[in-house]
Amino acid sequence: ELIGSLYNELRTSDEPIVSNKDYVALLSS
């Protein structure tokens, strides 16, 4: 998934841009 890949890149970066809460909200929107 494009969103999943993007999230994984952001999450594994030194300074995560999105939090788990933001990601869950994105998936449920």
N, C-alpha and C positions, 0 to 999 in steps of 0.2 A: 504494500500500500504506500502511496506517495506520502500521505499524512503520517503514517507510522514511521517511515524512513526519516522524514523531516524531524519528527519528534525525537527519534533516537539520536540523531545528530545533535540536536539542541540539548538533549538531556545529558549526553556524554561529554559535552564541551566543558571547559574549565569554569565558565560562568553560564549556567543554564538560563535560557531566555524564558522558557515556559515551565510552570510548576505542574505537578501532577493534577492539582485541582483545575488549573486552566485547561489541561489536556482533556480531562474527563468532561468538562463543560463543553469543549469543542466537539467531542464525540457525541454528546447527548443533544446537541443543538439541531 
